[in-house]
């Protein structure tokens, strides 16, 4: 009757006592936890240290293809959304525990130590030399990177539109042209056109010159630069 009343937990405890004393068990668990803590601290140190590593040793049969990206693909997203792609050592926010766990699992599965981590995030997330949502990468080689972890919330849908005029100098000029054309269209020219036949053209040229001068002056005086220039630069350009 007593045997029948035993639970599975009771059976497990009896089985454990046959192999390990309670003191040995606690010592073994402590050793495992201590080693895990050491490994995690080493990963954090690596993430916060400068590195020139361009590739890591992976078992390619274990890599997930939907997490492999070429630098040009990362560059396009950074330019479109005005993000930076910089060394993790410059990242000033906290790396989440989930990311550390994923790095630990990758290192264990691939029997390697990872280095050369990079992060995609807005400028304000970095401690930039001279100054939403991070993506943690590690280099594979030949300008390919493996996405380890994403945290935070998704980028707002309108961010891409807001930074479109400063994506590059060509789009900046197009933006100024469009604003100048709209301004010219809504500017009354009745009296002026009687004395000057090319009044709309003159107004357009004046508006375009004023737009480029004003916006350009403000843009550069505020220490800003175009997206295609700053995407991988560790210098302060807001």
C-alpha positions, -999 to +999 in steps of 0.1 A: +000+000+000+028+024+009+045+017-024+013+025-043+009+058-025+043+070-036+043+098-061+066+102-090+085+129-071+091+105-043+105+080-068+127+106-082+141+116-048+148+079-040+166+075-073+187+106-067+198+095-033+213+064-048+236+084-070+242+118-052+241+130-016+223+163-010+257+180-005+271+167-037+240+177-056+242+213-043+279+215-051+273+203-086+244+227-092+265+255-078+293+247-102+270+247-131+254+280-122+288+295-115+301+284-149+270+298-166+276+331-148+313+332-159+303+324-195+276+351-196+300+377-181+326+368-208+300+373-235+290+407-220+327+417-219+331+407-255+300+427-265+314+458-248+350+454-261+363+467-294+370+440-320+384+438-355+370+403-361+355+400-396+344+364-395+335+336-370+337+298-373+302+284-378+288+250-387+269+262-417+245+232-416+231+246-384+226+282-396+191+295-403+192+310-438+165+336-429+190+352-405+219+356-429+222+391-445+248+407-467+262+441-456+246+458-487+212+447-475+218+460-440+231+492-455+199+498-475+177+494-444+200+517-424+198+544-451+161+540-456+153+544-419+183+565-408+199+539-386+235+531-376+253+498-381+281+499-355+302+478-332+284+466-301+311+482-280+295+516-288+260+506-278+251+525-246+218+508-238+215+474-220+219+442-239+189+420-229+194+386-212+176+369-240+203+380-265+230+367-241+212+334-239+210+332-277+247+339-280+254+312-254+233+287-273+250+296-306+285+292-291+275+258-276+258+245-308+287+256-331+314+248-306+330+283-310+335+316-293+318+345-311+333+380-316+330+411-337+294+418-328+275+447-345+242+464-338+217+482-360+199+509-340+191+547-341+220+571-335+208+580-300+213+543-289+251+546-294+278+564-275+291+579-307+327+592-310+329+630-314+282+618-297+138+521-311+151+492-321+183+472-321+193+442-342+223+422-330+246+407-357+278+387-358+300+385-388+302+352-408+327+364-434+328+380-469+306+409-457+278+385-445+263+388-411+241+365-390+212+380-371+213+368-335+185+388-318+161+417-321+145+435-292+124+465-285+094+475-306+092+477-344+101+509-362+071+532-368+057+530-403+062+568-409+099+569-400+110+559-435+089+587-450+102+613-424+138+606-433+133+602-470+144+638-479+178+633-461+184+598-474+210+612-499+218+645-516+198+636-548+165+631-528+173+663-508+174+682-541+142+665-554+125+674-521+135+711-524+123+711-560+089+697-551+084+721-522+094+750-545+070+739-572+041+737-547+050+771-533+052+786-568+018+771-577+001+787-547+018+821-550-004+847-567+013+862-598-016+883-614+000+917-610+035+906-614+028+886-646+016+918-663+050+933-661+072+902-661+064+874-685+085+848-668+072+856-633+064+819-623+099+809-633+115+837-613+093+829-583+103+792-586+140+799-588+138+823-559+119+797-538+143+769-548+173+789-539+158+800-506+147+764-498+181+749-505+199+777-487+177+777-456+172+740-451+208+732-461+222+757-437+200+744-408+208+708-417+246+712-417+247+737-388+229+712-366+257+687-373+236+665-395+245+645-426+228+623-452+217+587-443+240+572-469+270+589-452+264+581-416+250+546-416+283+530-405+302+560-391+310+561-354+310+599-353+284+623-341+260+633-368+224+634-355 
